[in-house]
Amino acid sequence: MNRTKLIKFICLIIGIAIGVLVSLYFYYKERDPHNQYFKPVSAKEYEESYGIQFRQEHYYDCDTTSIATTRKEIKGVVTKPQTAYKISYYVLADKYGEDYANKAQPFKLSLINGKVWKIISKDTSAIVYIQKKDARILKLTKYDKIK
């Protein structure tokens, strides 16, 4: 008789667990009709939804080809050399002044491994590296020329 009660109790616990799992499935399915349980969010959406201030350790770069994202693969933000040219001009003008940026023109541009733009000033006194994917300034170097 004890064995029968134990089997009934175990069946009751398993039934409750299955019921909870099924109800959670339908609850979340109604809240997210497009079945996007995992979707990339901006830092502003993150702050608003969790009520905490955005910090770098909360951010991660997601792989755009992963199953969790619905976006197509990004070819790059800085796809044209003219864009890289303008970005490097404004970076140099902001950092070292507009006079220096004007004297450093024309720039020599090259694309390294299809991922990074390398922009060199005409007298090779400044080099700017810009990431093609997201226009991030990877490195800015200025050399003082000895006269």
Backbone torsions as a table, in degrees:
resi	resn	phi	psi	omega
1	MET	NA	-39.2	176.9
2	ASN	-61.7	-36.9	-179.9
3	ARG	-64.9	-39.3	178.8
4	THR	-65.2	-42.0	178.2
5	LYS	-65.2	-39.0	179.1
6	LEU	-64.5	-42.5	178.7
7	ILE	-64.7	-42.3	177.8
8	LYS	-62.6	-41.3	179.2
9	PHE	-64.3	-43.3	178.4
10	ILE	-63.5	-42.9	177.4
11	CYS	-62.4	-39.3	178.4
12	LEU	-63.1	-44.7	179.9
13	ILE	-64.1	-44.4	178.9
14	ILE	-63.1	-41.6	178.2
15	GLY	-62.7	-42.2	177.9
16	ILE	-64.0	-43.5	-179.8
17	ALA	-62.2	-44.2	178.5
18	ILE	-64.0	-41.5	178.5
19	GLY	-61.5	-41.8	178.6
20	VAL	-65.0	-44.2	179.7
21	LEU	-62.6	-43.1	179.3
22	VAL	-66.1	-42.6	-179.9
23	SER	-66.2	-37.4	175.6
24	LEU	-64.0	-39.3	178.8
25	TYR	-59.5	-48.8	-178.8
26	PHE	-71.0	-31.6	177.6
27	TYR	-62.8	-48.7	-179.3
28	TYR	-73.3	-28.0	177.6
29	LYS	-67.5	-36.8	177.4
30	GLU	-70.6	-36.7	179.9
31	ARG	-71.4	-28.3	-177.8
32	ASP	-129.8	83.8	-174.0
33	PRO	-66.8	-19.2	-178.9
34	HIS	-93.4	6.5	179.9
35	ASN	54.5	42.9	176.8
36	GLN	-105.8	71.8	-179.0
37	TYR	-65.9	-34.0	-179.8
38	PHE	-118.5	113.8	177.4
39	LYS	-140.5	145.2	178.7
40	PRO	-67.8	138.9	178.3
41	VAL	-125.4	155.6	177.5
42	SER	-78.9	166.0	179.2
43	ALA	-62.1	-35.8	179.8
44	LYS	-66.0	-43.9	177.5
45	GLU	-63.1	-38.1	178.5
46	TYR	-61.7	-46.5	179.9
47	GLU	-62.2	-43.4	-177.8
48	GLU	-67.6	-40.1	-175.3
49	SER	-76.5	-33.6	-177.5
50	TYR	-103.5	-9.3	176.5
51	GLY	68.7	22.4	176.8
52	ILE	-124.2	158.5	-177.3
53	GLN	-77.5	140.3	-179.1
54	PHE	-65.4	130.2	174.5
55	ARG	-130.9	157.4	-174.5
56	GLN	-60.3	-34.7	-177.8
57	GLU	-70.3	-14.3	175.7
58	HIS	-84.9	-8.9	-174.6
59	TYR	-100.1	141.7	173.4
60	TYR	-140.5	148.5	176.2
61	ASP	-84.9	117.7	-179.2
62	CYS	-90.4	148.4	176.5
63	ASP	-76.1	122.5	-175.0
64	THR	-71.4	-9.6	177.8
65	THR	-99.4	2.6	-177.4
66	SER	-74.1	165.1	-177.3
67	ILE	-71.3	-20.8	-175.5
68	ALA	-78.6	-11.3	-177.4
69	THR	-110.9	153.3	179.0
70	THR	-111.3	-2.0	-179.8
71	ARG	-79.4	151.9	173.1
72	LYS	-78.1	160.1	-178.2
73	GLU	-62.2	134.5	-178.3
74	ILE	-83.3	126.0	179.3
75	LYS	-76.1	-30.2	179.5
76	GLY	145.7	152.1	178.6
77	VAL	-86.7	-42.1	-178.6
78	VAL	-102.4	79.5	-175.9
79	THR	-89.7	-21.9	-177.1
80	LYS	-107.6	145.0	178.2
81	PRO	-64.6	-28.2	178.8
82	GLN	-63.2	-37.2	178.8
83	THR	-66.8	-44.0	178.0
84	ALA	-62.6	-38.3	178.4
85	TYR	-60.2	-48.5	-178.6
86	LYS	-65.9	-41.4	179.4
87	ILE	-61.3	-45.7	-178.9
88	SER	-65.0	-36.8	176.8
89	TYR	-60.9	-48.6	-177.5
90	TYR	-68.4	-33.2	176.7
91	VAL	-65.5	-45.6	179.1
92	LEU	-65.7	-40.3	179.3
93	ALA	-64.4	-38.8	179.8
94	ASP	-69.8	-40.1	-175.1
95	LYS	-81.4	-43.9	-172.6
96	TYR	-117.9	2.0	178.3
97	GLY	101.5	153.0	-176.9
98	GLU	-67.9	-32.8	178.1
99	ASP	-60.7	-45.3	179.6
100	TYR	-63.6	-42.8	-179.3
101	ALA	-63.7	-38.1	178.0
102	ASN	-67.8	-40.0	179.1
103	LYS	-69.2	-28.8	-177.0
104	ALA	-76.8	-13.6	-179.8
105	GLN	-78.3	153.8	-2.6
106	PRO	-78.5	150.5	179.9
107	PHE	-90.6	154.3	171.9
108	LYS	-104.2	128.0	-177.5
109	LEU	-113.5	145.1	171.9
110	SER	-148.3	151.6	-180.0
111	LEU	-108.7	118.5	-176.8
112	ILE	-94.1	119.9	178.5
113	ASN	53.9	22.9	179.9
114	GLY	69.5	12.4	-174.3
115	LYS	-124.9	-29.3	-173.3
116	VAL	-130.8	129.9	173.9
117	TRP	-85.3	132.4	175.1
118	LYS	-113.3	118.3	-177.3
119	ILE	-116.1	123.1	-178.2
120	ILE	-117.4	135.8	178.3
121	SER	-70.0	165.5	-173.5
122	LYS	-63.7	-31.1	178.6
123	ASP	-102.9	18.1	-179.6
124	THR	51.6	32.9	177.9
125	SER	-90.9	-12.3	179.1
126	ALA	-142.9	140.9	176.9
127	ILE	-132.1	132.9	178.4
128	VAL	-123.6	132.2	175.5
129	TYR	-110.9	125.0	-178.1
130	ILE	-124.0	129.1	178.4
131	GLN	-75.0	128.8	-176.2
132	LYS	-67.3	-36.8	-174.0
133	LYS	-63.4	-44.9	-172.7
134	ASP	-134.1	12.1	176.9
135	ALA	63.7	23.5	178.4
136	ARG	-74.5	135.1	176.2
137	ILE	-80.4	108.9	-176.8
138	LEU	-80.4	-38.4	-178.2
139	LYS	-157.3	142.5	175.3
140	LEU	-133.1	119.0	-177.2
141	THR	-126.5	134.1	176.4
142	LYS	-126.0	126.6	179.5
143	TYR	-104.8	135.9	175.3
144	ASP	-85.5	122.6	-179.4
145	LYS	-80.6	133.6	178.2
146	ILE	-85.8	127.8	-177.7
147	LYS	-109.8	NA	NA
